[in-house]
Amino acid sequence: MRRTNISRTVDDENVIVEFDEKYQAGRMINVKSRSLDEFTISGDKVKHHTVLSEVKAPGILCFFYRTFGKSSIGNSLMKSYKTFLEI
């Protein structure tokens, strides 16, 4: 996994982190995406919102990856966030 074009915006109540991500799934599938993570203070809690956009995976194998693997990709991402943030 490689992250590039990382930017952050910080103010009194929000932290927004944006980056491009490129990763390889298997030997022949290359995926590119844009991620945005927003952390907002709400009372004594922090709310986290994440957006994945501009997901690109060219080629016939990538078509199957996007079509049949998209829910498992999203679930894996959310599980990793949950594990990391609950430490």
N, C-alpha and C positions, 0 to 999 in steps of 0.2 A: 504494500500500500504506500502510495506517495501523496502527500498533501502539499499543494502549492497555492499561491495567491491568497495567503492567509491575511485576513484583516479583522480588527476588533474595534468595537465602539463601546466606550464605557461612560456612563453618567451615574447620577446618584441612585437611580432605581433599576437600571438595566445594564446588562452586559450582553453584547451581540458579537458572536464569532462566526465569520464566514470563510469558507475555503473550498478549493477545487480538490477533488480526490480521484486518483486513478489507481485501480487495483486489478489484479489478475485472478480470475476464478478458473481453476484448472489450467491446462496447458495452452488452450487456444482462445480463451474468452477474456477480452480486455474491456473493462468498464470504466467510464468517466462519469462523474456527477458533480453537482454543486451542493454544498451543505450549508445550512444556517442554523446555529444554535442560539437561542435567546433565553437568558436567565433574568427573571424579574422578581424584585422583592415585593412581597405582598404581606404586610403585617410582620409576623415573625416567621414567615415561610418564604421559600424561594420556589417560584414556578419555572419549569423548564419546558421550552417548546422547540422542537426540531423540525426542519423542513429539508427534504431531499428533492432536488429539481435537476433538470437538464441531464437526466440519466441517458447515457448513450452507450450502446453495446452493438457495434456493427457486425454484419455477417449472419449466415444461416444458423450457426450454433448459438450465437448471441440472441437470435430471435427466439429460440427455444428456451434459453436461459431467462430472458425477459418474460416470456409468456407463462412458463411453468414454475419459475423459481422466484417470482417477485414477492409472493407472500412470505416465503421462508427467508428471503433477504431482509425484508422489513422486520420480521419477528426476531431474527438474529441480531439486528442492529438495536432494537429496543431492549432485548435481553442484556446485551453488553452494556448499554447505558444504565440500565437498572442495577446491574451488578456493580458497576463503577461508582455510581452516585450513592449507593446505599452503604458504602464502606464507612 
